[in-house]
Structure formats: C-alpha cells, structure tokens
Amino acid sequence: MDPCKMTYEDVGVVTVPSCDTTMHQPQSQSQPVYRRQSPTALHLILLNAIVCGLLFCSSAGFTYIPPMLLKAGIPERYMSIVLGLGPLLGFFLVPVIGRSSDRCRSQYGRRRPYILGLSILVIISLVLIPYGELAANYTLGKGDFSKILGIGIMIIGIVLLDFASEVCLTPCEALLSDTCNNTDHSAKAFTYYSFMVSFGGCIGYLMAALDWKDSSVGLYFGGQEQSAFSLLIVLFTVTMVITLVMAGETPLDQLEEEQRQANNNHTCDSIVHDMQINIETEQSVAGCNQLNKRNGPSSTNSTINDEQQEHLEQCQYSQIITLTDKTCSISFKQRIFNRCYDVCSILWSETYTRLPSTVQNLVNIPFVLRPLVITNFFSWSALMSFNLFFTDFVGQAIYEGNPSSDSDDLVSIYRYDEGVREASWGLLYHCITSALYGGYFIEKLVQYYGIKKLYLFGNLSFVFAMLGILLCHDVTVVNILAAITGFSLATLTTVPFWLITQYHENKEIYFYDAPNGNKQNGSRGIGADVACLDSAYFLSQVLLSACMGYIVDITESVEVYIVVAAILGVAGLWSSTNIIYEKHQMVSMTRH
C-alpha cells in the first residue's frame, strides 16, 4: 500500500494540510507471493515421464483385458464388475492418499514415496496378468483347479493395474503443481501433462494394434499378450526412474521453515508501514485542528451537513419501511418452505453422519469445486464408456465377431480379434489427436476464446462423435470419429487442473467457505483437491462397471455402450456451463 497522499489548501498566508483523513483507513494485507524460477520445457517433459508410462500401461493393458476375460469364459456382466473393483478401491483410497501426501514428512519429499509405492504395484500387476495362468499350470499342472487359479491370479492383476495406474496419477499431478506453483509455467505445466498422457496412450494403443505373435519378440515371450506386457514392464520401469530422479522435491519441514521466515519478514514490513501511516494521520489531524482555530466553524459546511443528515434520516426511514413490508409479505409464504427445509436438513445430517469418510469428504467440499467435480464425473463417465468398451463394440457390432463362441467356430473368434485390433488403431488416432491438440493448440486457443468455450467444445465434439458412430458402422468412418474424441481427452487432462491451480493462487477468494482455505490458514493442500477430481473419475468407472454389464444383458446389444456415452456427454456439456471460470464470478456470488 502506497503512503497516503495529502492535498494542500492556501488560507491567507498560511498553508496547512487538509482534513482528508479517509485515505488513511487501514487496508487488508495480503500474504506475500514470491515468484520462483520457472522450470524448463525439458524438465517438465521428464517430470511427466511416469505419466506417459502409466498411460501406455493402462491403455495397452485394457485393450487386451476385456477380450482376455471374455475368452476365459467370464460373462459380460461379471467382466464389468471385475473392471469396477479397481476404481472402487481408488474411490475410497485416493482422498486418503491425496491428503496424506500433503502432510508427508519424508526426506525424499511429499509425493515421491507414494509414486514409488504405487509404481511397484503396477509392475507386479503387469507380471500377474499374462503369466498368472502359466504360473498356476507350472506349479499345479494342467487341470480345472489350475485354470480357475490362473483366472483368479489374472483378476487380481487386473484389479491392481486398474487401481495403481490410476491412483498413481494423483501424486503425479500434485507433484507437477508443486513444481510450478507461483511460477510463470503453472498453466503450461498441465499442457505438457496432457501431451504426455496422450503420447502414452499412443504408445499403448500402438503396441496393442501390432501383431506380435509371429515376430521374434512374440516367439521369445510366447504369445501376443505376454510380449506386450513384458515390453510394458521394461518401458514403465524406465519412465518411473526418470521421474523419481528429476523430481528433486523439497521436504515438507524445509518448506514450512521457508514459509515461516517469509511470513515473519512480511509481518515486520507491515508493522513499519502501519507506523508510518499512523504518524502521517496524526500530522494531518493536527493541521486540521490548527485550521479550525484560525478560521472558526463554517456556516456553509454546517448547512450542508444538516441537509445531508436530514436526507440520510429519510433514506434510513424508507429502507426500514421497505424491509418491514417485505418481511411481513414473505414470512407467511416461506413458513411452510422453511419447515420442509428444516426437516430435510435433519434427515440429511443424519444420513451424512452414516456415510463413509471418503464420501463425506467428496460431498463436503468447497463451493467452487462442486460444479467442477460434477462436470468431471459426467465427462469422464462418457469418455470411459467409450474407451473401455470401444474394442468390444467394434469386434461385435461392426465385425460381427463373438468372443464367447465355441472353440470350433474359429471364424467368429477371428472376426472378433480383427475387430479388436482395428479398434486399437481408432484409439491410437484418438490419442494422437489429443496429443497434438493438447500439446500445441489448446494453450494458444485459451488466449483467444477463453477456458469456458474450450471446455464446451471438448464436450460438444465428443457428443458429435458418439452420434456419428451410432449412425455409421463403416470402420474407416468410425475410426475417424474415434480420433475426434481426442479433443475431449485433451480438455479433461488440462482444463480442470488449470482451474484448480487458479483457485489455489487466490485461496482467499475461491475458498472463502473452506475452514482452512482462507489466507489466515493457508494449509489447504492442492493434493486434496486434485484427489476430489480423481474421486469423481473413479466414481464414474465404478458406476459404469456396476451397470453396463446388466444393461448389455437386458438390451442384448453392445451399441448401448455408445448410447450411454452420448447421454453422459450431453450431461457433461450441460454441467460445464455452471463451472466458475473467472475470479469475478466468485466475487459476485459471495456478494449475493
């Protein structure tokens, strides 16, 4: 705050400061913000290396997993339940991991211990999925029991892969935000994140689209799935090591000490500044007293003050009458509504106390996060309905194959396998579009059109693609429409994190209703809020996995996958209009 500026008036031969003391009113002091050195583009890419590794593991793995489950004799409804167990675990555990990583006091940093532990689970799952049945047969010999045991080991690996590969993204996102917080690259960081997500998907779907069986790699590892998963283990280990080495986190104890010293310096500066203002105010008041003694009271000013006082009293009286009339007119109308509201509040409080702590944390979030979390839920539900079941849709609806056919019906099984491989190319195009759009265009387009229009465009393009897939079953057209869905993926992996970072840079405005989000206690960690977004993501997969299998059994058509994706896309499009994108939106809401 600049020192108060005093004006001067000439009175005879004496010049004294005027009585304008309104400029000396105390103003709120904001917390000090220190800009750090921005990380380089190469550093951001290497920091996101493990994100790329996680995505090519999950994309390639879950291209193979639904066909592997169906070929093992597991029906559609049970397959969807298996695919939902990992997200269910993530829904309950990711908020715990997010909050605990904010408070982790390891000498290696807050995020890296969690990234390492979850990465080890990913590697274990990549071993169990393709080699579980082989291990059972080698240990117990071929038979019905070893076959059941092999399927059980494969299911455990699938659940571990789904859980660890998705939950590991939460500390990775928080690490990226920590690295770029209070720098000039806070927005660009998640542009690189989106690019690495899409690039990882490209590698994964390319590995799934290639035929490894007749290659030297396939002959060495013993099959298509074994070759792909073995290569995934090697590539993922390399990306994990790169990120852990490049992270270079500062321990939490050291961060708190630096923040404490910065706050102490800011407090000392504020005390000296306030003392200067008090001295200037006293000098101004003394000048006013001297002027009044020399010239005496002014009749003109007294007349003006009397008129202003009378007008003020009339305004206050009219306001009291108006408020009284409004109170009398609406009290009777709202009496029943207030009673119903009280009953609903009691019922909700009783229900809320019985909910799991994870669900309570997801419900009891700051106001600014609620529309963002809801939109994230609908948008990811739509996209995952497409991603998880697209290969099955193409294999059965377009290529007319049947993975559950008898071993004698080799033609139907061959058609299904060809459809899965062709769908893998469509998902590859989907990731290429996302990589190009998210890596090179989305940040520039935000400057011209704003975040809101880009969010709407991402959801609208997805709905358009789903409608086109339903109307046309030509495989070339379907793959082109699958490429269009990449706009939605790039949007979901950038815009929500941009908004979260923006919210945390102005906590006193956006988190006004959070108990620890104001400037007096700025301990609200970004890991917890990123976990809220990820919880909505996991919840979308849980609900899809619980419902889609039964819906397919009832309708007896795999086209319902695309229908559900289109409906959820429309819901996400509508919900994205309620997100708080700018600071002035929040200011106007708090005033009302």
N, C-alpha and C positions, 0 to 999 in steps of 0.2 A: 504494500500500500504506500503510495507516494505521500510525502508530507503535505499537510493542509496548506492551501494557497490563500493568503489573506489579501483582501482588497483594501484600498485606501480612499479616504474622502478628505477633501480640503474644507476646513471650517475656519474661516478667518485666516489668521496667520499660523494656526496650529494644525498639524496633520497627525491624525491618530488612526489606528486600525479600527475597522468597522466591526459591528457586533454579529457577524455571520458565524455563529458557533455550530451551525448544523452540520458543517463539513467535518467536525471533529468527533462525530458519533463513532463508537467502536465498530469495527467490521470483523466478520468471522475470518479466522486464519485457517487456510487450508494446509494440509500436510505437505511437506516438501516432496517434490518429484524430481528425481535425478535421472537423466538420460544416460544410459550405458552405451558402450561401443556396440554397434550392430554387427552380428555375425555375418560372415561372407556367404555367398551362394553355395560354394563348395562345402562349407561347414554345415549348412542346413541340409544339403543333399545327403551327406554322410551321416548326419544325425538321424535322418529318416530312413536309413538303410534297413533297419529292422522292420519298419512299417512295410516296406516293399517285400521283405521276406515273409512276414505274416500273411500278406495278401496273396502271394503266389502259392503259399501252402494251403490256405483256405479255399482259394478259387480252384486250384487243380484238384485238391482233395475232395471237395464237394461236387466236382464234376463226376468223379468216379463213384462217390459214396452211394447216391441213390440207386444207380444200376447194380452196384455190388450187393446192396441189401435186398433188392428185388430178386436178383439171381440166387441169393442164398435162401429164398423161399419166404421172405418176410412180406406180408401183405402191405398195401398202400397205407392203411390206417395205422398200422403198427410202425411202419417206416417213418411216418410223420411224427409219431411220439418219440422215437429214438432221436430224430433230428431236433426235437424240442427240449431234450434233457440238458444239453449244454447251455443253451440260452437261459433255461430256468435257473441253473446254478449261477450263471453270470448275473441274472437279475437280482438275486439275493446277496451275492458277494461283491459285486463291483462297487456299490456305495461304500462298503466297509474298506475295500482296497483303496478307493479314492481318498477317503478321509484319513486313513492310517498313513498313506504315503505323504499327505500334507504334514503329518507330525513325526515322520520317521527321522531319527537322530543318528543314523548310521554314518560312519566316517566316509563311506563311499557315496553319500548323497541320499536324497529322499526317494528318487524314482528308480535308480539302477538296481537296488536289491530286488524290487518287485519285478522288474523287467527280466532279470536273470532267472528268478524262480519260475516265472510263467513260461519262459523260453525253454527251460528244461522239460516242462510238461509237454510242450509242443513237440519236442524231439522224441520223447517217449511215445507219444500218440502216433507219430509218423512211422515208428517201428511196429507198433501193435497192429495197426490196421491191415497192412498187406501180409504180414508174417505171422499173424495170430493162429490161423488155421494150420500153417506149416509147422509151427512150434508144437501145436497140440498133436498133430499126426506123428511128429518125430518123437514126442515124449510118450504117448499112449498107443501109437499105432493107429492105422485107419479103422474107423468104426463110427457107429452112431454117436457114441458119447464124445469122441474126439471132435466130431463135426459140430456138435452142439457147443462144446467148449471153445472151439475155434470161432464160432459165430459170437459167443459171449465176449471173447477177447477183442474181436473186431468192434463190437458195440462199445466196449469200454474205451477203446482207442478213439472211436468217433466222438464220443461224448467229451473226452479230454481235449481233442483237437478243436472241437467247436467252442468249448469253454475257454481254453487257454489262448487260442489265437485271437479271439475277440476281446477278452478281458485285458490282455497284454497291451491293447491299443490305448487303454485309459491312462496308465502311467507314461506311455509314449507321448500322448497328447499333452499331458501336464508338463512333461519334460520340455517339450517344444515351447510351450507357453512360458515356462520359467526362463528359458534361454533368451527369449525375445521380448520379455516384458520390459516396458519402459525403454524400448529402442525404436529405431525407425523401421524395423523389419517385422513388427508384430503382426501386420496383415499379410506380408509376403511369406511369412513362415508357413502358414497353412496353405498357401498356394503350392509351395514345394511339397507339403504333406499330401495334398490332393493328387499332385503329379505322381508321387511315389506310390500312393495307393493304386492309381490306375495302371502305372507301369508294372507293379507287382501282379496285378490281375492279368495284364497282357502276357507276362511270362508264364503264369499258371495255366491260363487257358490255351496258350500255345503248346505247352507240354502235354496237355490233355488231348489236343487235336492231332498231334503227331502219332504215327504208328510206330511203337517201339518193339513190337513183338518179333519182327524179322530182322531187326538191327543187331549189331554186335552188343549194344548195351542190353537189349532185351534178352538175348541169348545168355549173357553173363548173369543177369539177375533173375531170370526165369519167368518173365511174363511182362505184360503191359503195365499192370498196377505196381508190381514190385520194382520195375525200372523207374517209373515216375516218382514213386515215394522215396526211393533211395537217392535220386538226384535232388529231391526237395530237402532231404536231411542235410546234404552237403552244402547246398546253396544257403539254406536258412542259417546254418552254423556260421558261415562267413559273414552274413549280414548282421547277426547278433554281436559278433566280436567287434565289428566296425563301430556299431552304435555305442557299445559299452566303453570303448576306448575313446571315442570322440566326445562323449557326453561331458566329462570334466565337471561334474556337479560340485557346488559348494555345500558343505554340511550345514544342517539347519542351525546348529549352535553358532556358527560363524555368521550366518545371515542375520540372526537375531541380534548379535552383538553390533554388527554394522548398522542395522536399523535403529538400535538404541542410541548409538553415537550420533546418527543423523538427526534423530528427534531431539536430542539434547542440544545440539548446535542450533536447530531451528527454534527451540524454546528460548535460548539465550538471545538470539536475534530479535524475537518477538518482544521480549521484555524491554530491551533497549529501545526498540521502535515505539512501544507504548509510552515509555517515559518521555521521549521527545514530543509526542503528541500532547501529553498532559501539560508539559511546560508551555507549548505553543497556545494551548487552550486558555491557560491561566493568564498569559500575557494579553490575549485577545479580550478576555473578560475585564481585566484591569483597564484596558484602553476604553472600553465601553463605559465603565463607571466614571472615568475622568471626563468623558464627553458629556455625560448626563449632568455632572456637577456644574460644568461651564455653561451649558445651554438651557438646562431645565427641561421639564416634560413638554412634549409637542402635542398641541391640541388636535392637530390633524391626525397624528398616529392614534390618539385616543379615540377619535371619532371612527376611524377605520376599524379599530379593534372592537368597539361596541357594535358596529354594524356586523362584523364577522361573527361576533359572539351570538348576536340575535339570529343570524341566518343559520348558524350551527345548531342552536337550540331547536329551531323549526325543523331542520332536517332530521335531527335525532328523534323528535316527537313523531314525525311522519313515518320514520322507519319502525318505531315501536308499534304504531297503529297497524302498519302493514304486516309486521311479523305476528302480531296478535291475531289479526284476521286470518292469516294463513294457517296458524297453529290451530285455531278453532275450526277451520274448514276441513283440514286434512286429518285431524286427530281421530274423528269418528270413522272416516273412511279406511284408515290404516289400522284400526284397532284389531280387526279380525286377521289382517295380514301379519301384524306383529305377534299375535298369539300363535299363528301357524309357524312363523319363523322361529319362535322360542321352542316350540315342540320339535321342529326339525333340527334345531341346534343341539337339543338334548340328545336326540336319537343319534345324531352324527358324532357327538362327543363320546357316547357310549360305544359306538361302532369303532371309532378311531382308536380307542384305548385297547381294543382287542385285535387290531391289525398287527402283522409282523413289523418289526422296527424298520425293515427296508422299505415296506410300503408306506409307513408313516413318513419316512424321510423323503420319499418321492412325492407324497401329497403335500407335505408341509414345506414347500419351497418358496422362495421369494416371488412376489407377484410378477416381476419382469421375466422370470424363467418359465412361467406356466404356459403361455401360448407357444413359446419356442419348443418346449418339451412335447406338447401335444402335436405340433406340426411335425416334429422329428419322428414321433411314433407313427403317424399316418403315412408319412413319406417313406420311412424305412420299411413299414409293413408292405407297402405297394412294391417297392424295389426288391425286397427279399422274396415276395411271392413270385416275382419274375425270375430272379437269379437262381433260387433253389430248385425250381420245378421246370425251368425252360428246357433243359435237356430231355426230361421225361416227356414234356409236351411235344417236342419235335419228333422224338422217337416213336411215339404212339399216334399222335394226331396227324402228322404230316407224312411220316414214312410208313405208317400203319404197321409198326412192329409190336411185338408183345414179349416183354422180358420174362413173363411167367409161363411161357409155353413149355410144352414137354421137350425133353432133350431130342426127340425125333424131329420136331419142327424147327429145323435149322434155318429155314428161310426167314421165319418171323423173328427169330433171335438176331439174325444177321442184319435185317432191316432196322431193328431197334438199335443195334450197335452203330450202324452207319448214321442213324438219326442223331444219336448222342454225339458222335464225332463232328457232324455238321453243325450241331447246335453249339459245340465248343468254339467253332470259328465265329459264330454270331456273338458269343460272349467275348471273344477276343476283340472283335470290332467295337463292341460296347466299351471295353476298357481303353482302346486306342482313342476313341472319341473323347472319353473322359480325360485321358492324359493330355491330349492336345488342347482341349477347351480349358481344363483346369490349370494347366501349366503355362499357357501362353496368352490366353484371351480373357479369362474371367476377371482378372485384376484390372485390366485396362477397361473392360466394359463397365465395371462398377463405377469408375470415374465419370463415365458419360451418362449411365442410366440409373445408377444407384443400386443398393443391395436389394431393395424390395422387388424391383422389376426383374432382376436376375433370379430371385427365389421363385417368383411366379412363373417365369419362363421355364425353369427347370422342371417344375411340377406339370406345367401345361404340355411340354414336349413329351413327357412320359405318358400322359393320358392319351395323346395323339398316337403314339407308337403302339400302345395296347389295343386301341380300337382298330388300327390298321392290321395288326396280327390276327385279330379275330375275323376280319373281313376277307383277308387274303391268305391262302395257305401255300403260296409258292415259296419255296425255300430261299430263293435269292431275295425276294421282297422281304421275307421275314427277317433275314439276317441284316438287311439294310435298316429295318425298323429297330432291330436289336441294337444297332450302332447308335441310333438316335437316343436311346435310353441312357447313353453315356453322359448326356448333358445333366440328367438328374443326379447321377452318381457324383459328378464333379461338384455340383451345387451342394449336396448333402455333406460332402467332406471338406468344404471350405466355409460356406456362409455361417452355419451355426457356431463355428469356432471363432470366426471373426467377431460375431456378436458377443460371445462370452468374453473374449479379450476386451472388447469395447466396454462391456459392463464393468469389468474389474478395474479398468482405468479410471472410472468415475463411480466408485462404490457409494459415495455419499448421496448420489442422485438415484442410481438404479436400484440399490439395495437399501432403500430407506426403511423398508418394513422388516429387514433381517436383523435379528438380535445382535449379530456380530459382523454385520456388513457395513456399519457406518464408519465414519472417519475416526471416531473416538476409539474404536476397537477394530482395527483393520485386519483381524486374524482370519477372516473368511478365505479359505484356500480355493484356488481355481480347480484343484483336483476333485473336490466335492461336487462342483457344478458341472464339470465335464462328466463325472460319474452319473449325474442326473440325465444328461443326454444319452449316455450309453445304457442306462437302465431302461429308458424308453425304447431304445434299439433292441435290447434283449427281450423286453416285454412283447414287442411286435413279433419276434420269432417264436416266442412261447405260444402266443395265441394262434399264430398261423399253423404251427406244428400240431396243436391240440385240435384244430378244427378242419384243416384242409383234407386230411385223410378221410374223415367221415363225410365231408361234402362230396368228395370224388366218388365214394361208395354209393351215396344216395343218388347223385346225378348220373353216375356211370359214364362220365366224360372227363377227360383231362383238360378240356377247354375251360373248365371252371377256374383253373389256375390264373388264366389271363383275365377272366371276367372279374375275379376278386381283386386282382392287381389294379384294374382300371377303376373300380369303385373306390378303393383306398386311395388311389391317386387323386381322384376328384375331392375326397375328404381332405387330403393334404393341401390341395390347391386352395380350398376354401379357408382352411385353418391358417395358412401362411399370410392371409390378409390381416390377421389380428396380432401379428408379431410387432413388438416395439423395436423399430429400426433406428430411430434418431433420439437424441437427448431431449429435444423439445417436446416429443410425445410424452415422455415420462414426467417432465416438468408440468405440463398441462394437466396430466392425470392427478398428480399429487396436489395441485391447487384446487381441483374439484373434489 
